[in-house]
Amino acid sequence: MLTPRNANQFTIACRMTATREQGQPRDEAVAFGSEGQLVGIVSHPAHPVPGRPAVLLLNAGVLHRVGPHRLHVVLARHLAARGNPGLRLDLGGIGDSVVSSDAATFRESAVADTRAAMSGMTAATGVERFVLFGVCAGADNSIATALVDDRVAGIVLVDPHTYATRRSQLRDLRDRVAKRGGPVDAARWIVRVAVRRARAALARRGVEPPPAEGREAPPIATFRAQLTQILDRGTRVLAIYSGIHGAGHNDADQLFEVFPELRGRMDHVYFPDANHTFTELAAQAQLIDTVTGWLDRQFA
């Protein structure tokens, strides 16, 4: 017998089925790789648009394929509604995927898994061009894959590596003093700057500094060379920064303060009020609008 509670659930389920039959994107669980070791969810467009790339949404760190606060689920379905097939992928060792690569590092394993998923998506959907979307470590894996695989037509990097400039340090100090109004915070900022400069001086002298906690940015020259190589090959790049970085990134034009030679070659968006995982629904909606709009313009 259907109680009022499960009767409502049954009705909602029927509505969802009918809506999908009327032209909404369809989700499908899939397995990729030589042994089916990689698991993901493909969002199939009801009306695929010829020539549109498939979008692979890579894990944000070790988070499951749904992404931070289900960001990947919402984004993949929005993209599929606009004609882009999407794949929410679990890399080996994350979520439902198992480790099968004999790569020496996690980065090498992530690149191998992403390339295997692209091949699987081609077999499943016929799409041969791809856009990679990644938050934090997912952005790093997107760059690493784009460097070695020309099937990557675009990359969307949410909070890639940041590099402070003199201007950004002054902006950060100004903002901290304005918000807190005391010298203690300014003193802490000065200490952090001194530590960064000491680490840079050690690196120039060939002395390996002690490892930093968490994610470590590559030298600025390395990151510049990576972006330049990707852009020279014709890959489109969208860099999106949240407002968490302090002096690392605090202005809508800071990317081009650091890399002036890349102005006009790649796109850059700054969300000063968003946190790293775009927790608030309004911020998440802005992010999704930005990504979908960018894809429409770049791959119409």
C-alpha positions in Angstrom: 0.0 0.0 0.0 1.2 3.5 -0.8 1.4 5.8 2.3 1.2 9.6 1.7 5.0 9.7 2.0 5.9 7.0 -0.5 3.0 7.9 -2.7 4.5 11.3 -3.2 7.9 9.7 -3.9 6.3 7.4 -6.5 4.6 10.4 -8.2 7.9 12.4 -8.3 9.7 9.4 -9.7 7.0 9.1 -12.5 7.3 12.8 -13.2 11.1 12.5 -13.5 10.8 9.6 -15.9 8.3 11.5 -18.1 10.5 14.6 -18.1 13.5 12.6 -19.3 11.4 11.1 -22.0 10.4 14.5 -23.2 14.0 15.6 -23.9 16.0 16.0 -20.7 19.6 14.7 -20.4 20.0 11.1 -19.4 22.6 9.9 -16.9 24.3 6.5 -17.4 26.8 4.7 -15.2 29.8 3.5 -17.2 33.1 1.7 -16.7 36.2 2.6 -18.7 39.7 1.3 -19.0 41.2 -2.0 -20.2 39.7 -3.8 -17.2 36.7 -1.6 -16.6 38.6 -0.2 -13.6 37.4 3.4 -14.0 33.9 4.3 -13.1 31.9 7.4 -14.1 28.6 8.8 -14.9 27.9 10.0 -18.5 25.3 12.7 -19.0 23.9 12.2 -22.5 22.3 15.2 -24.2 18.7 14.5 -25.4 19.7 16.5 -28.5 23.5 16.3 -29.1 24.9 19.2 -31.0 27.4 18.1 -33.7 30.9 19.3 -33.2 30.5 20.0 -29.5 33.3 18.6 -27.3 32.5 16.2 -24.4 33.3 17.7 -21.0 35.3 15.5 -18.5 34.9 16.6 -14.8 37.9 15.5 -12.9 38.0 14.8 -9.2 38.6 17.8 -6.9 41.4 16.3 -4.8 40.1 13.0 -3.4 36.5 14.0 -3.5 34.0 11.6 -5.1 32.9 12.2 -8.7 29.8 14.2 -7.6 32.2 17.1 -6.9 32.2 19.7 -4.1 28.6 20.2 -3.0 27.4 18.2 -6.0 28.9 20.8 -8.4 29.9 18.2 -11.0 26.4 16.7 -11.1 24.7 20.1 -11.6 27.3 21.3 -14.1 27.3 18.1 -16.2 23.5 18.2 -16.5 23.5 21.9 -17.5 26.1 21.2 -20.1 24.2 18.1 -21.5 21.1 20.3 -21.8 23.1 22.5 -24.1 24.4 19.6 -26.3 27.7 18.8 -24.6 28.1 15.2 -23.4 29.6 15.1 -19.9 31.5 12.6 -17.8 31.8 12.8 -14.0 34.9 10.6 -13.6 36.5 8.9 -10.6 40.2 8.6 -11.1 41.9 5.4 -9.9 41.8 5.0 -6.2 39.0 7.6 -5.7 35.3 6.8 -5.3 34.3 3.6 -7.2 37.4 3.4 -9.4 40.3 1.1 -8.5 44.0 1.7 -9.0 45.4 -0.2 -12.0 48.1 2.1 -13.3 51.8 1.3 -12.5 52.6 5.0 -12.8 55.2 6.3 -10.3 53.2 9.2 -9.1 49.6 10.1 -8.6 49.8 12.8 -11.3 51.1 10.3 -13.9 48.3 7.9 -12.9 45.7 10.7 -13.1 46.8 11.6 -16.6 46.8 7.9 -17.8 43.3 7.5 -16.3 42.0 10.7 -18.0 43.3 9.6 -21.3 41.7 6.2 -20.9 38.4 7.9 -20.1 38.7 10.0 -23.3 39.2 6.9 -25.4 36.2 5.3 -23.6 34.0 8.3 -24.3 34.9 8.3 -28.0 33.9 4.6 -28.2 30.7 5.3 -26.3 29.6 8.6 -27.9 31.7 9.2 -31.0 33.0 12.5 -29.6 36.7 13.0 -30.3 37.4 16.4 -28.7 37.3 17.1 -25.0 37.2 19.9 -22.5 38.6 19.1 -19.0 37.1 20.8 -16.0 38.9 20.6 -12.6 38.9 22.3 -9.2 42.2 22.6 -7.4 44.1 19.3 -8.0 41.6 18.7 -10.8 42.9 21.8 -12.4 46.5 20.5 -12.1 45.5 17.2 -13.6 43.8 19.0 -16.5 46.9 20.9 -17.3 49.1 17.8 -17.1 46.8 15.9 -19.5 46.5 18.8 -21.9 50.3 19.0 -22.2 50.5 15.4 -23.5 47.2 14.9 -25.4 46.0 17.0 -28.3 42.5 15.6 -28.0 42.1 18.2 -25.2 40.4 21.2 -27.0 39.9 23.2 -23.8 40.5 23.3 -20.1 38.6 25.0 -17.3 40.8 25.6 -14.3 39.1 26.5 -11.0 41.7 27.8 -8.5 44.8 26.9 -10.4 48.2 27.9 -9.0 48.5 31.5 -7.8 51.5 33.8 -7.7 51.7 37.0 -5.6 52.9 40.3 -7.1 54.0 43.5 -5.4 50.6 45.0 -6.3 48.7 42.0 -4.9 50.7 42.1 -1.7 49.9 45.8 -1.2 46.2 45.2 -2.0 46.1 42.3 0.5 47.7 44.5 3.2 45.3 47.3 2.5 42.3 45.0 2.8 43.5 43.4 6.0 44.2 46.6 7.7 40.8 48.0 6.5 38.9 45.0 7.8 40.7 44.5 11.1 42.2 47.9 11.8 45.2 46.6 13.8 48.9 46.2 13.4 49.0 42.5 14.4 47.6 41.3 11.2 49.9 43.5 9.2 52.9 42.1 11.1 51.7 38.5 10.3 51.5 39.5 6.6 55.1 40.8 6.7 56.3 37.6 8.3 54.6 35.5 5.5 56.2 37.7 2.8 59.6 37.3 4.5 59.2 33.5 4.6 58.2 33.3 0.9 61.2 35.5 0.0 63.6 33.3 2.1 62.3 30.2 0.4 62.8 31.8 -3.1 66.3 32.8 -2.1 67.1 29.2 -1.0 65.8 27.9 -4.3 67.9 30.3 -6.3 71.0 29.1 -4.4 70.2 25.5 -5.2 69.2 24.7 -1.6 66.0 22.6 -1.3 63.6 24.4 1.2 61.6 22.4 3.6 58.4 21.1 2.0 55.3 23.3 2.3 52.1 21.8 3.7 49.4 20.9 1.1 49.5 21.8 -2.6 52.8 23.2 -3.8 52.8 25.5 -6.8 55.5 24.9 -9.4 58.1 27.7 -10.1 56.5 30.6 -11.9 58.7 29.9 -15.0 57.4 26.3 -15.2 53.8 27.3 -14.9 54.3 30.0 -17.6 55.9 27.5 -19.9 53.0 25.0 -19.4 50.3 27.6 -20.1 52.2 28.8 -23.2 52.7 25.4 -24.6 49.0 24.6 -24.2 47.9 27.8 -25.8 50.4 27.5 -28.6 48.7 24.3 -29.6 45.4 26.0 -29.9 43.8 24.7 -26.7 41.3 27.2 -25.1 41.9 28.0 -21.5 39.5 29.5 -18.9 41.0 30.2 -15.4 38.6 30.9 -12.6 39.7 32.1 -9.2 37.8 32.3 -6.0 38.3 34.9 -3.2 40.4 32.7 -0.8 43.9 33.4 -2.0 44.9 36.6 -0.1 48.0 38.1 -1.8 48.1 35.1 -4.1 45.2 36.4 -6.2 43.0 39.3 -5.3 42.2 41.3 -8.4 40.3 40.7 -11.7 43.4 41.4 -13.7 46.0 39.7 -11.6 46.6 36.8 -13.9 47.9 39.2 -16.5 50.0 41.1 -13.9 51.9 37.8 -13.5 51.8 36.7 -17.1 51.3 39.9 -19.3 52.3 38.0 -22.4 49.1 35.8 -22.1 46.7 38.7 -22.2 44.2 38.1 -25.0 45.2 34.5 -25.3 43.2 33.0 -22.5 40.2 33.9 -20.4 40.2 34.7 -16.7 37.4 35.3 -14.2 37.6 36.3 -10.5 34.9 35.7 -8.0 36.1 37.6 -4.9 33.1 36.6 -2.7 33.2 32.8 -3.5 35.1 30.3 -1.4 37.3 27.5 -2.8 34.5 25.0 -3.4 31.7 27.5 -4.3 29.6 26.4 -1.4 26.9 29.0 -1.7 24.2 28.3 -4.2 24.4 31.8 -5.7 28.2 31.4 -6.2 27.7 28.0 -7.7 25.1 29.3 -10.1 27.5 32.1 -11.2 30.2 29.5 -11.8 28.0 27.3 -13.9 26.7 30.2 -15.9 30.3 31.3 -16.6 31.5 27.8 -17.7 28.4 27.1 -19.9 28.6 30.6 -21.5 32.3 30.2 -22.2 31.8 26.8 -23.8 29.0 28.2 -26.0 31.3 31.0 -27.2 34.4 28.9 -27.7 32.8 25.8 -29.2 29.6 27.1 -30.9 
